[in-house]
Amino acid sequence: MLELASSNGIANTNEALAESPLAIRGLTVSYGQKPAVFSVDMTVQAGAMTAVIGPNGAGKSTMLKAALGIVKPLSGQVTAFGKPLEDQRARVAYVPQRASVDWDFPTRVIDVVLMGLYRELGLLGRLRGRHKAKAMDCLNRVGMRDFADRQIGQLSGGQQQRVFLARSLAQDADLYLLDEPFAGVDAATEKAIIAVLKSLKDAGKTVVVVHHDLATVTDYFDHVFLINTRKVAEGPVDVAFTAETLQAAYGGRLATAQIDQLSRAAG
């Protein structure tokens, strides 16, 4: 494991843990006899966009799900803003992988976005005009306002992804966790999503994205976290996204020329 300090030099200190929007310590998850994530530590920098990268099967999505409690870990501690994540749910929004959602469920686009307001509405809360107006504004931010009354299953994959992003915007969270939001979407949708994510960062929010396209890491993100079952490295892109760390994470799965090209782009 390559230890790389964060840009302010306080990563892995108690102060950093208290201030971090998401801090993971000693997280281990196993499917059967083989660990999917082993003793992973991660300290997310506030107000930044962080990419979680690694080869297929490296534990990227599993780590995120375990941090959120969707998957039960064998061990580990997870805090958000210095407190147990369970106590900070209202400050955290999650966008799952599109493939994990039942798109045949009969619901309208506007209703999916309104689900992001469940904490504000309560279980039996009355839906008011201001709630619908907020949901429509979130749809507008992702370019989906005109699709509000469509059935979610009638949309393309990219459109569905935009709707789930709009649902997360409705939560007005401080920490946004997205699992492969660019997978299988068209170029226009990817451009729209990254514009929204960067606007969240500009507003002081923290964004963590499980990401697969190494070619866009330097353009999209400030920080990077590399994993291959174990943590490989973390830090600012220009420090942690190097030929050495890519080789450690991907090994023979990336050609040497590709690794050199990617690391030069980061530098």
N, C-alpha and C positions, 0 to 999 in steps of 0.2 A: 504493500500500500504506500502510495506517495503522499506525504503530508504537505499540503500547501497552505500557507497562511492566507487569510483574507486581506483585502486591501487596507483595512484599518488596523491590521495587526492584532486584533483581539479575539480571533476565532478560537474556539475551544476553551475560553475562559468563562468563569461564572457570569461575568457581566454580559458576555455575548449570548449566553444561554437565556438570560433573563430578558434580553431585548429582542431575541430572534422570534420572528413570526411563526417559525416552525423549527423545532430542535428535536432530533432523533438520537437516542443513545442506546447502543447495544441491541439493536433490533434484529431478531432472528425469526424467520418464517420457514416452515418445512412442509412440503407436500410429500407425504410418505416418509421414506428414509433419507431423501436427498434435500438438503436445505436450499430454498429458493433465494433467500437472503440470509447472510450470516454476519452477525455482530456488527451491523452497520451504524455508523455515526454520521449525522448530517446537521449542519447549522446553516439555515437559510438567512441570507442577508435582507434586511428590511428595505422596502422601497425599490427592489431590484427585480429583474426578470431572470430566472434561473432555469436552465435546461438540464434535465436529467437524461443522460445518454448512456448507451452501452449496447452490446450486441443483443440479438434476439435471445430471449430466455435468461437475460442477465439479472432479472428481478426488479426492473424499473417500476412496472405497474404494481407488482406485488408489494413493494416497499410503500408506495403511496396508499394502497388499499389497507395495508396493515397499520399505517400511521393513523388512518381515519377510523379504524376499527371495523372495516368491511370484511377484512380477513383477520383471523385471530392469530397473533404472533405467539411464538413459544416464549419469547422474552423481549425485554426492551422497555424503554420509557419514551413517551412523546409529549412534548409541551408545545403550546402555542401562546406566544406573547407572555412567556414566563409562568404559565399555569397549565395544568393538565388539559390536553386538547378537548376532552369531553366537556370541560367547563367553558370552553370558548367556541362552541359550535356556531353560535350566532355570528361570529366574525370570520367564519371559514365557508367558502363556496367551492363546490366540487363539480367538475364536468367529466363524466365517465367516458370511456371508449364508446364510440357509436355502436360497435359490434355487440356490446353488452346490453343494449337497450331493446326492449320488445316494441318494435315500431308498428306492430299490428294492433296495439291497444287503441281502442276507438276514442280519441280525444283530439280536440282542436289545438292549433298552435297557441292561441291566446291562453288556453287553459294550462298548457305546459308551462308557459312563462309565469302565470299566476301561482303555480306551485312554489316558485321562488319566494313568495310572500307568506308562506305558511306560518312562519314565526310571528309575523306581524298580525296575521288574521286570527291565529289560534285555530283549534280543531273545529269549533262551531262558529267561527267569526263571520260576520256579515260582510260580503263583498260590496264595496262602495265604488263610486265613480272614480275616486282618486287612485284606487288600486288598479282599475283597468287602465287609467291614463298612464300610470307608471309602467305597467306591462307593455303598453303600446309604445312608450318612449324607448324602452329597452329593445323592442323589436325594430324600431326605427334605427337604433344605433348599429344594429347588425344587418341592416338592409332588408328586413323581412316584414315590415309593417303591412304591406299589401297582402300578406299571406295569413293574417291573423285568424281568419275563419276557416282555413283549410284543415283537413284532417292531417295529422302529423305523418301518417303512413303514406300519404300521397306526395310527399316532398322527395326531392333528390337527397342523396347522402350529404352533400355539402349544405343544402338548405336545412336539413335536420340538425347538423352540427351547429349552424348559426342559431337555431332556436334554443338549443341547450345552453349555448353561450349567453343568450338573452335571459334565460332563466337564472343563470348565475349572477348576471348583472342586477336582476331584480332583488337579489338578496342584499345588495349594497354591502358586501363583505370587505374585510381588510386583507384577507389572504385568499388568493384564488389558486386552486390546484386543478390542473387539466391533464387528462390522460390521453395522449396522442390526438390532439385536436385537429392536426393537419393530415391525418392518415386518410387516404382515399378521397380527398376533396379536390375540387378544381382550383385553378390558379386564382380566379377571382375571389373564391371563398377564403383561400389562404391569405390573400392580401387583406380582405375585410377583417378576418380574425386577428391578424397581427396588428392591424391598426387599432382595434379595440383594446387589445392587451397592452399596447404601448400607451394608450390614453389612460389606462388604469394605473400604470407605472407613473405617468406624469402627475396623476392625482394623489400619489403617495402610497398606492396600494402595492402589495407584494404578489408576484406571479411566479408560480412554479409549474413547469410544463415537461411532461414526459415526451421526449422528442426523438425522432428517428432520422431526420435528414441532416447529416453532418455538414453539408455544404452551406446551410443557412444559419448555423450556430452563431457565427461571428456577426452576422447582420441583425439577428433577432434578439440576442441575449447579452446580458452583462456578466453573469456568472454561469458556471457549469459544474455539474456533479457527475462524475463518471463512476459507473458501477459495473461489476461483473460478479454477481453474487456477493462479493465483498466490495466495500468502498475502494475505489482506485485513487481518486483525487477529487478535490473541490477547490474552488477559488474563482477569481476573476477570469474571464475568457482568455485574456492575453497572458495569463500566468499558468492556468490549469489545462488549457486546450492546446497541447503540444504533441510533437511526434512521440515523445517518450510516454506520455499518459495515454495517448491513443493506442500505441503499441501494447501497453500494459493491459488496456481494457479489451481490445479487439484481437490482439495477437495476429495470427495468420489470416483472419477474416478480412482484413483490409490490406490492399497492396501497399508496398512501401512507398511507391510514387504518390498514391492517394493520400497517405498519412502526411508525407512531406508537404504536399500541396495544401492540405487543410491547416496544418500548423503554421505554414507561411502566411496564410490568409489571416490567422489569428494574430500574428505578430505584426 
